[in-house]
Amino acid sequence: MRITGNIVSSDNQKLNGVKISLEINKKQLYTVSDSLGDFSENIPLGNLIITINHLDFTPKNIYCIIEKDTAISIVLEKDVSQLKEVVISNDKKSGIKNLDAGKLSFNLKELSTVPTLLGTTDVIKLLQLTPGVQNSGDANGYLYVRGGDPGHNAILYNETPIYGMSHLLGIFPFYNTDHIKEVEFDKSTSNPKYGGRLSSTTLLNTNKKIPSDFSIQGNAGVLASQLTLTVPLNEKNGFYISGRKTYIDEIMGPLLKSGSNNDVKDMKYGFSDANLTFLSQISKNNLFSLSAFVSGDELKVKDENLALQTNLKWSNFAVSPSLNTVFSPKVRMSNSLYFSQYSNELNMEQATIEFGVSSYVKDFGFNNAVKFLIGKIPFKSGLQYVYHDLQPQKVNVENLTTVDNYSQRTINANEAVVFVSANPKLFKNLTADLGFRINYYTSGSDSYLHFQPRAVLNYHANEKYSFYASYNRQYQYLSLITTSSVGIPTDFWIASSDGIKPQSSNEFSIGSNQNITRNFSSSFGGFYRSMKNLLEYPYGITQFNEITTLKNDLYVGEGKAYGFEMMLKKSNGKFTGWLSYTLSWSDRNFDELNNGKTYFAKYDRRHNLSVVGMYDLNAKWNFGITQLFGSGNRFTMPTSWYFINNNPVKEYSGYNNAQMPNYIRTDISANYYFVKTAKKESALNFSIYNTFNVENPIYVVLDVQVNENKDKVVVKQEKKVLYRILPSVSWRFKF
């Protein structure tokens, strides 16, 4: 017999990651609900006891007699402490939850105590505190996961790809945290529904519950503020709308101008963004939603000494209508369209020369997914299509006499996908998540047909111990080309065309999860990834001219990454948090670099350690602390100098032969609550970024000095530091 079920909250919110225990005929079975709150399991006939456990809800036991295939719907009630108008300590909450095969799920509300730069929760910064994710340092909003490059990670906003994911070098999160309901992170993209990247997939999901009450919540900080409105129109329609803006110019501008030794006396930066989610219950079985996201940034720098003016703009726009249909308890379907655009533009003016460079990427796409049963095995399948339109770089140079335009041609590409996954139960405690993804990609005269298998085996020994092993093969057709040592918006995207082959990877991973006690859990794992057709662009943004092409300028090589990951987590009690450690290696091999010899990748950081602690002192105060340690990233440095015709010449012994200093940072925060109930909140957040003022350079400049006789060279390293100690105060509210 087969039992299928759906788990929702009392306010009709679908619950994923719910642990379900099935006891029948003195045999114990275990399963977990998926992202739609569904679960399914093969069981024998007999008396069944179902035990439901979720950290945010009251546990529930259900007794029934199984005589045939059965479908049930289960409603979980909120913990009493969350419903009262007084604050009662609740030890059944967790901000970060482990799923199978290296996946993580985040409860952003419960992570508000984790210290952040501006007092608002930043998912990218949180992910860098978890196993397998490298700390990218300051001035960088990118992710580096399991030895991959920054462009190897997919960020999906309600399953719409976002290509530009930072405000001002990662200082601000690129989204409004209050608008995000749930975050799911998969380090190896084991779900065949998602693809197109070699490393991870991060899902940012907005609220899919039609609001019943009007509410206002937000955050007013020193450098930026955000506001979210929850608006019910009637019982079947409602929307969420969010907006955010910075006033960093008003705060930082006077500080910059007050420095007498500062050449850059006129720097202006600003950003704004907005989110919209509209929901309509068209019928009992059909839910329509419309999601939209828009953001815009502008950075202006004026250097009077150099007669230089710089203007850098970058923006995102994404919109996606979708329809979710329930045909029966065993069959569900979702369909969505989406449009996503990212663009950037840099303009520089110095004396009589004007220089400009711009790029963009646009996606028009369709997603279809169906969940159903064949016999007693759950399946998921679907179709996807996306049309890519890219302008890698467009360069314009003007002076008093000439105008030169150098543009890489626009690239158009079509990508079609069929995916299928199945979740059979192989043995008593052994389940499998099997799937494959078929990609057909075409651009100009280039076309590719790729089969991408995925397999995850999960063995649940008992309630305390579980083990997994996984394999997946990935292909990536759009690639991010970085042009500097920090993540800046002049980086651009290209598509596989004109002989530029797609990147590919094979990844193996194993691991285990342990529930040590009611309060403590741990996870251990290892991974190995091999990568082919990796791309390296050794030039800056001004390399292009009328005869260059991307095919000629890009280097193509291989790489591998492997390592060990562990996490120790405390989920309950006044003190909660986790310890994360990663030991890893990441190598690259390009014929044109390092004389064809293998070298360390830029973000080959041997050790990454993060400690996160959160403490609830009482109903008014809670505190948070993070301690980070990471080995320095790699860079290329001259090892010797000599003279040719009285001119100093530098000599290199190898590519990425040097290492930055170890990255060490301590952040602390405190929240003071004036009011804290289920529907109202008023709190002050105090946080200090880099509490002990440790110098963490973002790059190193070599200061070369030659004596008067030109027979001696003195080389000194100058470390460029972006952030030192940064305190901030913000007011968080909801009513």
Order of alpha helices (4+ residues) and beta strands (2+ residues): beta-beta-beta-beta-beta-beta-beta-alpha-beta-beta-alpha-beta-beta-beta-beta-beta-beta-beta-beta-beta-alpha-beta-beta-beta-beta-beta-beta-beta-beta-beta-beta-beta-beta-beta-beta-beta-alpha-beta-beta-beta-beta-beta-beta-beta-beta-beta-beta-beta-beta-beta-beta
